[in-house]
Amino acid sequence: MLLLMQLRWIAVGGQILTIALAEWGLGIRLPLAPLLMAPALLIAINLATLPLLMRREAVTNGELTFMLLIDVGALGWQLYYSGGLANPFASLFLLQVVIGAMLLRPGWSWTIVAASAIALGVLATGAVPLDLPPDLAGDPWALYLKGTLVCFALIAPLLVAFVTRISRNLRDRDAALATIRQRAAEEDHIVRMGLLASGAAHELGTPLSSLSVIIGDWQHIPALMDDPELRADIREMQTAVQRCKTIVGGILMSAGEARGIAPQVTTVRTFLDGIMGEWQSTRLPGTIDYIDRFGKDVAIVSDPALKQVIGNVIDNAVEVSPDRVAVTVMREHDALVIEVADHGPGFSPEMIEAFGQPYRSTKGKPGGGLGLFLLVNVLRKMGGEASAQNRDGGGAVVRLTLPLSTILYRDGAL
């Protein structure tokens, strides 16, 4: 509809220019009152239609057909008062038919063909002849040829503009459909991964519980606990087993298999401080520079999946840059932004271009690249995005952007 309105504005400008040229340029006496009624009506319809389009996302074929029928009627009205079929601008009916064929469904487009044929039939039976000045009345065929050239000069640019716009819209639609298909395939892949992860979590639950019991028994054996080295090893093993159980529990909860566990209300700073504290207590202390620039804290509902993907990004950064990784948290407008910067080799151009696609990894391991794939999809589900780029001084930075509105806590939301 918007494209049709734009073409109508062009048509109104052309009509007014043509009437002015014929009346004052060629000296042809025209019935100005009825001729100017048509562009005035089209202007009024465009102005009345614009507010409706701003409140609606789509229009029906019936509404488009009605608008095109108005254009056909306006053209027939002007031709009736300007010579009928003797007017070379009668070929503009073909433009209406082409527009109808491209915008409407086949059944509705034939309505435009029928309306144009009826208008041509009415004009063939009679019309108001042109009052030509003496210098033009002697050779009306020359005037007709000139009018035909002017008509072509009007129709050709309009058709090119219209067809070009339609082709661009079709390309955009095909690109959007391809993106939707790609996302559907990725989401199907994520579902399969979730099922596998859930099954693996079930299988790991029993041996982890057994290990936890055995290590607990060891802690009550004096011969083991009296040895400082063994005591430290046992405590480290207990910490590792507990972390594994936490990860397994998180997988089951994310898969919807942990019942009676309500979402946890926290704040942005508490949520991120918890991730940083857990990482530093179980991995390499002093590896991460945590820079908090978020500003005023806000209440949010914590999301286990978000926590997991943030941890994955940090894991990847520490793996390529074990000495130092910088995690910067900031607020940009109404979005939470997390940047993880490392001093590793950076990403190849191919990796940056395919960032977030499955099985694209810098590690060269079979099945690698799923961490970034999950990161991109989790953030996209929450209305955010992830991007990566190489730093000028070496290394890379991964930027996570998440609208706060998707995790913001509101009273009564839980």
CORZI-V275752 format. One record per helix or strand. SS is the DSSP state (alpha for helix, beta for strand). FROM is the first residue (numbers start at 1). LEN is the number of residues. If there is no record, write none. Layout:
ss: {SS	SS}
from: {FROM	FROM}
len: {LEN	LEN}
This chain:
ss: {alpha	beta	alpha	alpha	alpha	alpha	alpha	beta	alpha	alpha	alpha	alpha	beta	alpha	beta	beta	alpha	beta	beta	alpha	alpha	beta	beta	alpha	beta}
from: {2	29	32	61	84	88	106	131	134	140	222	228	265	268	288	299	304	325	335	349	370	385	396	404	408}
len: {24	1	24	20	3	16	20	1	4	79	4	27	3	15	6	3	17	8	8	5	12	6	8	3	1}
